Amino acid sequence: MFSSCAPTVLRTSPPLEGQGRDPALFERLSSLGFDTSTLCLDNDEAARVATARTVEQAARATRSPALFVVDPKRLGPAKDPDA
């Protein structure tokens, strides 16, 4: 599979904040051979909501890579530079 590949950054449109991701995204990643995926979003309320929704959608997928989530508390005061 892709476990030894360099990290892949998936740009999403629309952004995750407030949207969550459809389970089909995780099913597609799995079908492409991804074993794991790491979610790391900003340390603000919108990102925390998006993280929860994204984890929920990954759990609803029929197949999904293992999803690792970086705890926003570990990011300290980091904030979205576009905000």
Residue pairs with C-beta under 8 A, 6 or more apart in sequence:
1 33
1 34
1 35
2 8
2 32
2 33
2 34
2 35
3 35
3 36
7 38
8 34
12 19
12 21
15 50
16 41
16 47
16 50
16 51
16 53
16 54
17 41
17 46
17 47
17 49
17 50
18 46
18 49
18 50
19 50
19 53
20 50
20 53
20 54
20 56
20 57
21 53
21 54
21 57
21 58
22 57
23 57
23 58
23 60
23 61
23 62
23 64
24 61
25 57
25 61
26 37
26 57
26 58
26 61
26 63
26 64
26 65
26 67
27 61
27 62
27 63
27 64
29 37
29 64
29 65
30 61
30 63
30 64
30 65
31 63
34 65
35 65
35 66
36 65
36 66
36 67
36 68
37 58
37 65
37 66
37 67
37 68
38 67
38 68
38 69
38 70
39 51
39 54
39 55
39 67
39 68
39 69
39 70
40 69
40 70
40 75
41 47
41 48
41 50
41 51
41 70
41 72
42 72
42 75
42 78
42 79
42 80
42 83
43 72
43 73
43 75
43 76
43 77
43 78
43 79
44 79
44 80
44 83
47 72
47 80
48 72
51 69
51 72
54 67
55 67
55 69
58 64
58 67
